[in-house]
Amino acid sequence: SSSAHVWIGSPSSPLFGNLVASFPHANKYDSSPLPTTSHLLGGTSTDETLSLQMASRVTIKTGWPILLSCSYEPDMKDEGGGLALKIVEKEIVRIIEDVKARK
């Protein structure tokens, strides 16, 4: 099995503000396909919420355990901020799927 460590932030301000972990659901016979997620280190509540949600979705889509840090705080009133994170998440999934295909 494989896993991924993902950092999302700005190169001009490289902060490692939080760390969350997301693991695929262990019991394939359980009706809940939701992964187990946990906040491991630091960050603000906004960072933590964004990171937990994104790590969970990436784990669901890829089946891989994910360690994720998101130091990007978009203005959620601005659709561009939320859209940027959706694009980043889609690209993370694409990269992981490419890596999986090469194995």
N, C-alpha and C positions, 0 to 999 in steps of 0.2 A: 504494500500500500504506500501511497505517496501523500505528501502534504505541501502546503504553500505558505510562505510568509509574505505578506503584502503590506507595504507602507504607502500611504497616500498623503501627499503634502506638497509644499512649495520648495523648490531648490533654493530660493532666495531666503527661506526661513525654515531650514531643515530641523524641525522639532519632532521628537518621538513622544507625543503627548499621552498616549494611551495604548493599551494592548488588550485585545479580546481574542478569545479562542472559540472556535465553532467546530464541533465534531459530528459526523453523520450519526444518525440514529442507529444504535447497536442491535436492536431486536427487530429483525425483518418481519416478524409476525405481529408486531404491535401495529395498531391502526394509525398511530401518529407518526408521520414521516418527518416531523420537525427535528432539526438537529439540537444537540445540547450546546448552549452558548454560555460563556462566562466572561466577566470583566476581570482582567488580571492585574493591570497596572494603570495608575494615574488618569489624567484627562479630565475634561469638564463633562457635565451631564449631556451636553449637546454632542460632543465628540463621542462619548460612550454610546449613546443611543444610535447615532449614525453608524458607528463601527459594528455594534451588535447586530443591527438589522442587515447591514451589507454582508457581514461574514456569514450570517445565517443563510441568506439568499444564495451566496456563492457556493456554500457547502451543499445546499439542496440541488443546485444546478450541476455541480461537478462531482459530488460524492466524495470529495476530499476534505480532510481536516484543514482548517484555515486559521492562521494567526494573522490578525489584521490590526493595523494602526492607522487611524485616519485623523490627521491634523488639519484637515481642511474644513472650515466652517462657512458654508455658503449662506448667503442671505436668503432664508427660506421664503421671504416675501417676494423675492425675485425668482421668477421661473427659471432663469438661466442658471442659478446656483444648484437647484435640484436637478435640472437637466444635465448639468456637468457631471454630477455624481452618478446619474444613470448611465451616462456614456462611459465613465470610468469603470463602473461595475461590469458593464457589457464587455469591455476590453479585457478586464481581469479574467472573466469566464472564457473568452476566446483564447487568451494566452494559455490558460490551464488546459483547455481542451486540445490545443496544439501540442503541448508537452505530453499529454496522455497519449495522443495518437502516435508519437514518436517512440513510445516505450514498447 
